[in-house]
């Protein structure tokens, strides 16, 4: 406990928590989309169980950081370009996000309701998907956490605080996605962009995440303004 008497420890905790919140935005969106496909009486259970699974997997990843370091070592070479296991994970994960987001948008456009398929899987299936996607999303954030702090308790506390915020805000986001089809389309577009970011990153083509967050943040702000205007003046719709 002596480490918490140092101001540097508290600074690293605040910094880590902030980074976990920022880097967890994509996971929050994906979680909300997955949960919104369930009946309303099952959404809270899936959301809480999924975040619990995600918290456990992140702590396990932190405890196995020596194993994670091995994931960034070259696994094989293709046309003189090295590929690590981490690259393969983000390529496959990014590709699936592109597919998942695109097929969901198509289903909305064609009038098909993919929510019925999500509901068939039940709470545990959705919670498992949340944990699986969190592993893909959190690989980089785990390395960032280790780079900012060498104290495992500090890293775990930062993740717990970030998960608590996600638990609070995910409920609101699920309601927004369920209530407004335009918000769901915007969220799915964000998932596709994150998929592109991960997929290209696996080939060492890095798209700054700040650009994606800025673009989607501006789009979300415009959508919120449209919703507020329509509520205040329904004739403007």
C-alpha positions as CSV (number, residue, x, y, z in Angstrom):
1,X,0.0,0.0,0.0
2,X,3.0,2.3,0.3
3,X,2.9,3.0,-3.5
4,X,-0.4,4.9,-3.0
5,X,1.4,7.4,-0.8
6,X,3.4,8.7,-3.8
7,X,1.9,11.5,-5.9
8,X,3.3,9.8,-9.0
9,X,1.1,6.8,-8.3
10,X,-2.1,8.9,-8.2
11,X,-1.0,10.8,-11.4
12,X,-0.5,7.5,-13.2
13,X,-3.9,6.2,-11.9
14,X,-5.7,9.3,-13.2
15,X,-3.9,9.1,-16.5
16,X,-4.5,5.4,-16.9
17,X,-8.2,5.8,-16.1
18,X,-8.6,8.6,-18.6
19,X,-6.9,6.5,-21.3
20,X,-9.0,3.5,-20.5
21,X,-12.1,5.6,-20.9
22,X,-11.0,7.0,-24.2
23,X,-9.8,3.7,-25.6
24,X,-12.9,2.0,-24.3
25,X,-15.3,4.1,-26.4
26,X,-15.3,1.6,-29.3
27,X,-15.9,-1.3,-26.9
28,X,-18.8,0.7,-25.4
29,X,-20.4,1.2,-28.8
30,X,-20.0,-2.5,-29.7
31,X,-21.4,-3.6,-26.3
32,X,-24.5,-1.4,-26.8
33,X,-25.2,-2.7,-30.2
34,X,-24.9,-6.3,-29.1
35,X,-27.1,-5.7,-26.0
36,X,-29.7,-3.7,-28.0
37,X,-30.6,-6.9,-30.0
38,X,-31.9,-8.6,-26.9
39,X,-35.4,-8.2,-25.4
40,X,-35.5,-5.3,-22.9
41,X,-36.0,-7.5,-19.9
42,X,-32.6,-9.3,-20.7
43,X,-30.5,-6.2,-21.7
44,X,-29.4,-5.2,-18.2
45,X,-28.3,-8.8,-17.3
46,X,-26.3,-9.2,-20.6
47,X,-24.7,-5.8,-20.2
48,X,-23.6,-6.4,-16.6
49,X,-22.5,-10.0,-17.2
50,X,-20.6,-9.0,-20.4
51,X,-18.7,-6.2,-18.6
52,X,-17.9,-8.6,-15.7
53,X,-16.4,-11.0,-18.2
54,X,-14.5,-8.2,-19.9
55,X,-13.1,-7.0,-16.6
56,X,-11.9,-10.5,-15.8
57,X,-10.2,-11.0,-19.2
58,X,-8.5,-7.6,-18.9
59,X,-7.1,-8.5,-15.5
60,X,-5.9,-11.8,-16.8
61,X,-4.2,-10.1,-19.7
62,X,-2.4,-7.7,-17.3
63,X,-1.3,-10.6,-15.1
64,X,0.0,-12.4,-18.2
65,X,1.9,-9.4,-19.6
66,X,5.0,-11.5,-20.2
67,X,3.0,-13.7,-22.5
68,X,1.5,-10.6,-24.2
69,X,5.0,-9.3,-25.0
70,X,5.6,-12.5,-27.0
71,X,2.6,-11.6,-29.2
72,X,4.4,-8.6,-30.7
73,X,7.4,-10.7,-31.9
74,X,7.5,-11.6,-35.6
75,X,5.6,-14.8,-36.2
76,X,6.1,-15.1,-39.9
77,X,7.2,-12.9,-42.9
78,X,5.1,-12.2,-46.0
79,X,6.9,-10.3,-48.8
80,X,9.6,-9.3,-46.2
81,X,6.9,-7.8,-44.0
82,X,6.9,-9.3,-40.4
83,X,3.5,-10.4,-38.9
84,X,3.1,-11.0,-35.2
85,X,0.3,-12.9,-33.5
86,X,-1.0,-9.5,-32.3
87,X,-1.2,-8.4,-36.0
88,X,-3.2,-11.5,-36.9
89,X,-5.6,-11.0,-34.0
90,X,-6.3,-7.4,-35.0
91,X,-6.6,-8.2,-38.7
92,X,-9.1,-11.0,-38.0
93,X,-10.9,-8.9,-35.4
94,X,-11.0,-5.8,-37.6
95,X,-12.2,-7.8,-40.6
96,X,-15.0,-9.2,-38.5
97,X,-16.0,-5.8,-37.2
98,X,-16.2,-4.5,-40.8
99,X,-18.4,-7.5,-41.7
100,X,-20.5,-7.2,-38.6
101,X,-21.2,-3.5,-39.0
102,X,-21.8,-3.7,-42.7
103,X,-24.2,-6.7,-42.5
104,X,-26.2,-5.0,-39.7
105,X,-26.5,-1.8,-41.7
106,X,-27.6,-3.8,-44.7
107,X,-30.2,-5.6,-42.6
108,X,-31.6,-2.3,-41.5
109,X,-31.7,-1.0,-45.0
110,X,-33.4,-4.2,-46.4
111,X,-35.9,-4.3,-43.5
112,X,-34.5,-7.5,-42.0
113,X,-34.3,-7.7,-38.3
114,X,-31.1,-9.2,-37.2
115,X,-32.1,-8.6,-33.5
116,X,-34.1,-11.9,-33.7
117,X,-30.9,-13.8,-34.3
118,X,-29.2,-12.1,-31.4
119,X,-32.1,-12.9,-29.1
120,X,-31.8,-16.6,-30.0
121,X,-28.3,-16.7,-28.5
122,X,-29.5,-15.4,-25.1
123,X,-27.8,-13.4,-22.4
124,X,-24.7,-15.6,-22.1
125,X,-24.0,-15.6,-25.8
126,X,-24.1,-11.8,-26.0
127,X,-22.0,-11.5,-22.8
128,X,-19.4,-13.9,-24.4
129,X,-19.3,-11.7,-27.5
130,X,-18.8,-8.6,-25.4
131,X,-15.8,-10.3,-23.6
132,X,-14.4,-11.5,-26.9
133,X,-14.6,-8.1,-28.6
134,X,-13.1,-6.5,-25.4
135,X,-10.0,-8.7,-25.8
136,X,-9.5,-7.4,-29.4
137,X,-10.1,-3.8,-28.3
138,X,-8.0,-3.9,-25.2
139,X,-4.7,-5.4,-26.4
140,X,-3.3,-2.0,-27.2
141,X,-4.7,-0.4,-24.1
142,X,-3.1,-3.1,-21.9
143,X,0.3,-2.3,-23.5
144,X,-0.3,1.4,-22.9
145,X,-1.2,0.7,-19.2
146,X,2.0,-1.3,-18.7
147,X,4.0,1.5,-20.3
148,X,2.6,4.1,-17.9
149,X,2.7,2.2,-14.7
150,X,4.7,-0.8,-13.4
151,X,2.4,-1.4,-10.5
152,X,-0.3,-4.1,-11.2
153,X,-2.7,-2.9,-8.5
154,X,-2.8,0.6,-10.1
155,X,-3.5,-0.8,-13.5
156,X,-6.3,-3.0,-12.2
157,X,-7.9,-0.1,-10.2
158,X,-7.8,2.0,-13.4
159,X,-9.6,-0.7,-15.4
160,X,-12.2,-1.2,-12.6
161,X,-13.0,2.5,-12.6
162,X,-13.2,2.6,-16.4
163,X,-15.5,-0.4,-16.4
164,X,-17.8,1.3,-13.8
165,X,-18.1,4.3,-16.1
166,X,-18.9,1.9,-19.0
167,X,-21.5,0.2,-16.9
168,X,-23.2,3.5,-16.2
169,X,-23.1,5.0,-19.7
170,X,-23.8,1.8,-21.6
171,X,-27.4,1.7,-20.2
172,X,-28.0,5.1,-21.7
173,X,-26.4,4.3,-25.0
174,X,-28.5,1.0,-25.3
175,X,-31.7,3.0,-24.8
176,X,-30.6,5.6,-27.4
177,X,-29.7,2.8,-30.0
178,X,-33.0,1.0,-29.3
179,X,-35.1,4.2,-29.5
180,X,-33.5,5.9,-32.5
181,X,-32.7,4.0,-35.7
182,X,-30.4,6.9,-36.8
183,X,-28.3,6.5,-33.6
184,X,-27.9,2.7,-34.3
185,X,-26.8,3.4,-37.9
186,X,-24.3,6.0,-36.6
187,X,-23.0,3.4,-34.0
188,X,-22.7,0.7,-36.7
189,X,-20.7,3.1,-38.9
190,X,-18.4,3.7,-36.0
191,X,-17.9,0.0,-35.6
192,X,-17.0,-0.3,-39.3
193,X,-14.5,2.6,-39.0
194,X,-12.9,0.9,-35.9
195,X,-12.7,-2.3,-37.9
196,X,-10.9,-0.5,-40.7
197,X,-8.5,1.0,-38.1
198,X,-7.7,-2.4,-36.6
199,X,-7.5,-4.2,-40.0
200,X,-5.1,-1.7,-41.5
201,X,-3.1,-1.5,-38.3
202,X,-2.4,-5.2,-38.6
203,X,-0.6,-4.4,-41.9
204,X,1.3,-1.6,-40.2
205,X,-0.8,1.1,-41.8
206,X,-1.8,3.3,-38.9
207,X,-4.8,5.6,-39.1
208,X,-4.7,8.0,-36.1
209,X,-7.6,7.1,-33.8
210,X,-8.0,10.7,-32.9
211,X,-9.3,11.4,-36.4
212,X,-11.9,8.7,-36.1
213,X,-13.1,9.8,-32.7
214,X,-13.2,13.5,-33.8
215,X,-15.3,12.6,-36.9
216,X,-17.7,10.3,-35.0
217,X,-17.9,12.7,-32.0
218,X,-18.9,15.5,-34.4
219,X,-21.5,13.2,-36.1
220,X,-22.9,12.2,-32.7
221,X,-23.2,15.9,-31.7
222,X,-25.1,16.7,-34.9
223,X,-27.4,13.6,-34.3
224,X,-28.1,14.8,-30.7
225,X,-29.0,18.3,-32.0
226,X,-31.4,16.8,-34.6
227,X,-33.1,14.7,-31.9
228,X,-33.5,17.7,-29.6
229,X,-34.8,19.9,-32.4
230,X,-37.3,17.2,-33.5
231,X,-38.5,16.8,-29.9
232,X,-38.9,20.6,-29.4
233,X,-40.5,21.2,-32.8
234,X,-42.0,17.9,-34.3
235,X,-43.0,19.8,-37.5
236,X,-39.3,20.3,-38.3
237,X,-38.8,16.5,-38.8
